[in-house]
Amino acid sequence: MNTRMEHDTMGEIAVPADHHWGAQTQRSLENFRIGGQRQPREIITAFAYLKEACALANADCGKLTAEQAGAISAVCREIRAGKWDEEFPLVVWQTGSGTQTNMNVNEVIAHLAADRGVQLHPNDHVNASQSSNDTFPSALHIAAALSVTEQVLPAAERLAAAFRKLEEGYPDLIRIGRTHLQDATPLKFAQEVSGWRELVEAPCRMLRAALPGLQKLAIGGTAVGTGLNAPEGYDEMVCRRLREMT
């Protein structure tokens, strides 16, 4: 296997030459050979939204140039489209703060930007104004909110609509309930189906009620929640950019 040498604060390490990750991703691959459950694609997609929003907010604050932010944005859009799925090989078994996945995303973005002629440092540029302690929980919330709004709720609404159509199609059909192997009290088929529908619609109402809390993000808190090393108002700028994208 052809390799190239990458380095971090721990020294040099050989990385597969045909991949775009860096030293910290490689160390995680070698030190956490536990299980085979890769980080879900939904998390990587959420990180791609987050990193683009952070780059644009950093550009608004003057911490990145328009060229740097533009390169990060372009790569993030490709990641969301699934073009670079094989660049995110890490398993879910890693440090508690998700540092390795955060750095995996940072390294891949930086290397792909370099291929386009824009030199970026994974930590100093792609991870500017951020920490694994605020990016990973933010990505979890983004992934969950997107899954609820784009997958769970639409599917549940289609099922509830099918039940409602079934109710309306048989308004007068009577059936007999049974208990202890005997006929019991009668009920309309539409009444029975209405119960099925409510079993779908009630959780949907609860999910919609939970979304505002889920959409609150840790981003901007940086390492310990104080926002140290992030510009004033950075959290609001990132969230505004995320709303524009999603």
C-alpha positions in Angstrom: 0.0 0.0 0.0 1.3 3.4 -1.0 1.6 5.8 1.9 2.4 9.4 2.7 3.7 10.8 5.9 1.5 13.1 8.0 2.4 14.6 11.3 0.7 16.0 14.4 1.8 16.9 17.9 2.6 13.3 18.6 4.9 13.0 15.6 4.8 11.4 12.2 2.5 8.6 11.0 2.0 6.9 7.6 -1.4 7.5 6.0 -2.7 5.7 2.9 -1.8 7.9 -0.1 -5.1 7.4 -1.8 -7.1 8.9 1.0 -7.6 12.4 2.2 -7.6 12.1 6.0 -4.6 13.0 8.1 -2.6 12.0 11.2 -5.3 12.1 13.9 -7.8 10.0 11.8 -5.0 7.5 11.2 -4.2 7.3 14.8 -7.8 6.6 15.7 -8.0 3.8 13.0 -5.0 2.2 14.6 -5.7 2.7 18.3 -9.5 2.0 18.3 -9.7 -1.3 16.4 -13.0 -2.1 18.2 -16.1 -3.4 16.5 -17.1 -2.4 12.9 -19.8 0.1 13.6 -18.8 3.1 11.5 -19.9 6.6 12.5 -23.4 7.0 10.9 -23.5 8.9 7.6 -26.1 11.2 9.2 -23.5 12.4 11.6 -21.0 13.1 8.8 -23.7 14.9 6.8 -24.6 17.0 9.9 -20.9 17.9 10.3 -20.7 19.0 6.7 -23.6 21.4 7.3 -22.0 22.6 10.6 -18.5 23.1 9.1 -19.9 25.1 6.2 -21.9 27.3 8.5 -18.9 27.8 10.8 -16.7 28.7 7.9 -19.2 31.3 6.6 -19.5 32.7 10.2 -15.8 32.9 10.5 -15.5 34.7 7.2 -18.2 37.2 8.5 -16.0 37.8 11.5 -12.8 38.2 9.5 -11.2 35.0 10.9 -11.2 33.3 7.4 -10.9 34.8 4.0 -13.7 34.5 1.5 -11.5 32.1 -0.5 -10.9 29.9 2.5 -14.6 29.9 3.5 -15.6 29.2 -0.1 -13.3 26.2 -0.4 -14.7 24.7 2.8 -18.2 25.3 1.6 -17.6 23.6 -1.7 -16.1 20.5 -0.1 -18.9 20.4 2.5 -21.5 20.4 -0.2 -19.7 17.4 -1.9 -19.6 15.6 1.4 -23.3 16.1 1.9 -23.9 14.7 -1.6 -22.1 11.5 -0.6 -19.1 12.0 -2.9 -16.5 11.3 -0.2 -18.1 8.7 2.0 -15.0 6.4 2.0 -13.0 9.2 3.6 -14.9 8.8 6.9 -13.8 5.3 8.1 -13.9 5.8 11.9 -16.0 3.6 14.2 -18.2 4.9 16.9 -15.9 3.6 19.6 -13.6 6.6 20.4 -13.1 9.3 22.9 -16.1 10.6 24.7 -16.0 14.1 23.0 -16.0 12.7 19.5 -12.7 14.4 18.8 -11.5 11.9 16.3 -14.6 12.3 14.1 -14.4 16.0 14.4 -10.8 15.9 13.3 -11.5 13.3 10.6 -13.9 15.8 9.0 -11.5 18.7 9.5 -8.6 16.8 7.9 -10.6 15.6 4.9 -11.9 19.1 4.2 -8.4 20.6 4.5 -6.9 18.0 2.1 -9.7 18.3 -0.4 -9.4 22.1 -0.3 -5.6 21.8 -0.9 -6.4 19.7 -4.0 -8.3 22.8 -5.2 -5.3 25.1 -4.5 -6.5 26.5 -1.2 -4.2 25.6 1.7 -6.0 25.1 5.0 -4.9 23.8 8.4 -7.4 21.3 9.8 -7.5 22.8 13.2 -6.5 26.5 12.7 -8.8 27.1 9.7 -11.5 24.4 9.4 -11.9 24.1 13.1 -11.6 27.8 13.8 -13.7 29.1 16.7 -14.8 25.5 17.5 -14.0 22.6 19.8 -14.9 18.9 19.6 -16.9 19.7 22.8 -19.3 21.9 21.0 -19.1 20.5 17.4 -20.0 16.9 18.1 -23.1 17.6 20.3 -24.2 20.2 17.7 -23.8 17.6 14.9 -25.8 15.1 16.9 -28.6 17.6 17.3 -28.5 18.6 13.6 -28.5 14.9 12.5 -31.5 14.1 14.8 -33.5 17.2 13.7 -32.9 16.4 10.0 -33.8 12.8 10.5 -37.1 13.8 12.3 -38.1 16.5 9.8 -36.9 14.8 6.5 -37.6 11.1 7.3 -39.6 10.2 10.3 -42.4 12.9 10.2 -43.0 12.6 6.4 -43.2 8.8 6.6 -45.5 8.9 9.6 -47.7 11.5 7.9 -48.1 9.3 4.9 -49.1 6.4 7.1 -51.6 8.5 9.1 -53.1 9.7 5.8 -53.5 6.1 4.6 -55.3 5.3 7.8 -57.6 8.3 7.4 -58.4 7.3 3.9 -59.3 3.8 5.2 -61.5 5.4 7.9 -63.4 7.5 5.4 -63.8 4.6 2.9 -65.7 2.4 5.4 -67.8 4.7 7.6 -70.6 2.2 8.3 -68.9 -1.1 8.3 -69.6 -2.8 11.6 -67.3 -5.5 13.1 -67.5 -7.4 16.3 -64.8 -7.2 19.0 -63.8 -10.4 20.6 -62.7 -11.3 24.1 -61.9 -14.7 25.6 -62.6 -16.3 22.3 -66.2 -15.0 22.2 -68.0 -12.2 20.3 -68.1 -9.1 22.4 -69.3 -5.5 21.8 -69.6 -4.1 18.2 -67.6 -1.2 16.9 -67.2 0.5 13.5 -64.2 -0.5 11.5 -63.6 3.3 11.0 -63.4 3.6 14.8 -60.8 0.9 15.0 -58.7 2.5 12.3 -58.9 5.9 14.0 -57.1 4.3 16.9 -54.3 3.2 14.6 -54.1 6.7 13.2 -53.9 8.3 16.6 -51.0 5.9 17.5 -49.1 7.5 14.7 -50.2 11.1 15.0 -49.7 11.4 18.8 -45.9 10.7 18.6 -45.7 13.1 15.7 -47.1 15.9 17.8 -44.6 15.0 20.5 -41.7 15.1 18.0 -42.8 18.5 16.7 -43.0 19.8 20.2 -39.5 18.5 20.9 -37.9 20.0 17.8 -37.3 23.6 19.2 -35.3 22.1 22.0 -33.5 19.8 19.7 -32.6 22.7 17.4 -30.7 24.4 20.2 -27.0 23.9 19.6 -23.8 23.9 21.7 -21.8 25.6 18.9 -20.0 28.7 20.1 -19.4 27.3 23.5 -16.0 26.0 22.4 -14.1 23.8 24.9 -15.8 24.4 28.2 -18.9 26.3 27.3 -17.7 29.9 27.8 -17.1 30.7 24.2 -13.4 31.4 24.7 -11.6 31.8 21.4 -14.9 32.3 19.5 -15.9 35.8 18.3 -18.8 37.5 20.0 -22.1 36.5 18.5 -20.5 33.6 16.7 -23.2 31.1 17.9 -26.0 33.2 16.4 -24.1 33.7 13.1 -23.6 29.9 12.8 -27.2 29.2 13.5 -28.4 31.8 11.0 -26.2 30.2 8.3 -27.6 26.7 9.2 -31.1 28.0 8.9 -30.3 29.3 5.4 -28.9 25.9 4.3 -31.5 23.6 5.8 
